[in-house]
Amino acid sequence: MNKKISKLAVLAVSSALVLGACGNNEPADTGQAASPAGNGTVQETPAAKTKISWMNILHSTTPPTDTVLNKIEEITNTELDFTWVPDASKEERINTALASDSLADIVTLTLLENSSVRNALKAGVFWDVGPYLDEFPNLAAISQDMRTSASIEGKLYGIPMVKDLARNGVILRKDWLDKLGMAVPKTTDELMQVAKAFTEQDPDGNGSKDTTGFIDRSDLVFGAFKTLGSYFGTPSGWHVDDSGTVTPEFESEGYVKAMDYMKELYKGGYINQDFAVTAKTDQQQGFAQGKAGIYVGALFDSKNLLNMAKGIQDNMDLVMVNDITSTGNEADRAIWSSSNGVGGLMSFPKSEVKDEAELKQLLQFVNDIMSEEVFALMTYGIEGVHYTVDADKAVTIINTELWQQEVQPFASARPKEPGYVIHDADPLRTEAARLILDNEKHAVLNPMYSLESPTFSAEGSELQKIITDATYKYILEKIDLAAFKQEVEKWRKSGGNDIISEYEAAYKAVNG
């Protein structure tokens, strides 16, 4: 992967996480035993199944039935004992599990900042699996960038859960473009012209000036702003130069250009004027109702938007764009990555996994469930029961209710999501997946993603409010650039300088 990044720091695990449960791992019996076959021959006794306990997060209302589980066990020659932790209670469970030392053979660690977990990782509670990955073909395929991004102080305390590296882009009303005789935009200037036309030229043909170009929400990260910032060269969170000097993204030229772009949209009326206080659900409903024609966010949102428009905007036709630049040069393509593609870790506590032999059995299991066959089971279910598939490996779910009961809960257990041949048959979802995979070549990683700054951990969220408020005020023309820079200086004096110093020290510690 060719990642754009000023200088890649050794990054640690997604500062967050979950765990719990108890388990017992028994090595498989791989020996042979003689038994009478009635004809004087010797038969081989099948290898004993490996018993594995696994605590995983439950994002659905109920755990899955055993239908798919039985198939996974059959393929991997295991007996799996899942402990499912509801997503809403995972933070509480992590502290309890660590305090009581009640851990499973495999512990899924995901997305929630938690100092107890981070301290446990640093303290060596879990096995360092880095030296073993290359012994297993599917684990060996995990990129070095991904391993680095999931490491703490140079050690990898679990198998990185591989997610989409960069999933954002622009979704437009293709039917509106066609009606106005406009091409799909490839630059930010062209996108601005589309936004203006969608606002002023009655793209829905109802004779009223009741549409805008963009529809956005009160989110400077997952809304339009950060993606637009990528197009102007804004770093992803932080920038590190060749000397190891760290600067925040909001001190970059690209950040200011993105603010200026949003300010122009706001001033011209080419974006919903209440975007700074609009919720995501209202944004999506507004798009589905035909109030606007440009949505910036996750590319896979396209299908959801189209579904929401049924019965309201039945003529809606969407196009997704992932190659917009501010310069028109392909070489300048860039898109931010929220978590450097790390969805968490599958970790192995030393209290449960007693020796290297047991660890390798578990690594073999994870290697096996990264196969196309098990991915298909965890994603779509059983062919003929939950889905049909055509010659191009395009899947159509045939029983949605059954799929939700028996398959959907396994989604959070998949060690890897992108890059498989089998795929959803829906054209929009297929195209979204293709564009998201294409984004990987242009992804901008966050060099401070998992390096540690005590001040950032303790005060980062409060300090960020200074910048968020100043950014909105600048876009809404309530302050000028000089006043914005004064707020940046306030951020520095209130603790930002300490964060920068701590990150620089952490970066130096892992880069020499």
C-alpha positions, 0 to 999 in steps of 0.5 A: 500500500502506498500511504500518503503520510508525512512520516509514519510513527510506530502507532499503538492499538486503537486506544480503546477496547473491550474484553471479558469472559473465561475460557479453557484452551486444550491442545488438539490431539493430532496423534493416531490411534489404532482401532479395529476396522473389521477387515484387519486395517488400522483406522486413524482417529480424527484429531480432537477438536480444540476448545476455544473461549472467545469474548466478543462484542454484540451489536445486535439485540440477540446472540446468533443461533448455532446454525452458522456457529456449527459450520464454523466449528466444523471448518476449523475443527474447534468447539467455540464458547462465545461470551457475547457482550452488548456493545452498550456495556462493553466499557463497564465489562472491560474494567470488571474483566481486568480487575477479576482476571476473568479473561477468555482465550481470545478477547476482542478489543475495540474502539473505546478509550480505556486507560485500564486496557491500555495499561494492561496491554503495556504491562504485558497481560497479553501475548506479543504476537508479532514474531508469529504472524508470518508463520500463518499465510493469512496472518502474514498477509496483514500489511506492515503498516497495519501491524505498526498501527496496531502496536504499542511501543513496538509490540503487537499485543493481538491480531489487528482486526482489518477494517476499511482504511479510508471509506469516505467520499462524495455522493451526488444526485446523478439525475440532477447532474444529467438534468442540468447537463453537468459532468461528475466533478473531479475538482473542488472548484467543479464541486463548488459549481455543482453545489451552486447549480443544485441551489440555483437552477431548480434541479428537481424541476418543481419550479421552486428554489427549494434545494441546496447543493450540500447537506451536512451535519454538525460533525467536523470529522465524519461530516463533510469538513474532514473529507474536504480537508483531505482534498486540500492537503490537510494531514490526518490529525497530526503532521510529523516532519523529518526532524520529528516536529509535531503540529496539529492538523488545524495549523496546516494550510489545508485546514484553512483552505477547507474552512474557506471552502465551507465558508463560501458554501455557507455564504452562497447558500449552497449548503443547508444553513443549519448544518452546524446544528443538524443531526445525522438522521436529519441530514440523511432524511433531508437528502432522501427527501430531495432537499439537497444533491451532495452528501459527503460521508461514508461511500456505503451510505449511498445504498441507505440513502437510496432506500430511504428515498423510496416512495419519496424520490423514486427517480433518484440516481446516485453516483459516488466519487472518490477521486476529487482533488483541489488541483486536478492532479491525480498525484494529489489524491488523498483521503483521511483515515480515521483509525489507520484501518485498525478495527481493534485487536484479537488478543490472547491473555497469558493467564488463559493461554499458558504457552507458545503451543496453545498460542499457535493453535489460536493463531491457526484458528484466527488464520482459518477464519480469515479464509474466504469460506468463513468470511462468507459464513460470518457475512452472508450465512449458508448458501441456499439457506440465507443467500444465493450467489451467482457466477460472479460471486455476487450475493443476494440475501433470500431471508433477511429475518433469518439472516439477522437472527443467525448471521448478522451478530457474527459481523463483529467477530470477523478479523478482516473485512475488505478484499474478499471476492464474494460480495453483495449483488447490489450495484451501489454496494459493489461500487462503494466497496470498489471505491473504498478499496481504491481509497487505500492507495491514497489514504493519509494515516494519523501518525499519532494515532496510538502514540501516548500523550497523557495530557491528550488522554486527560484533556484532549476532548475538552481542548478540542472544543476550543478548535471546534468552536473556532472552526464553526465560528470562522465558517459562519463568518463570526470571526476572521482568520486572525481570531481563529489563530488566537484560538489556536494559541489559546489551545496551545497555552491551555495544554496543547503545547504539552500534548505536542511535546509528549507526542514528540517524545513518544515519536522519538522513543519509537523512532530513535 
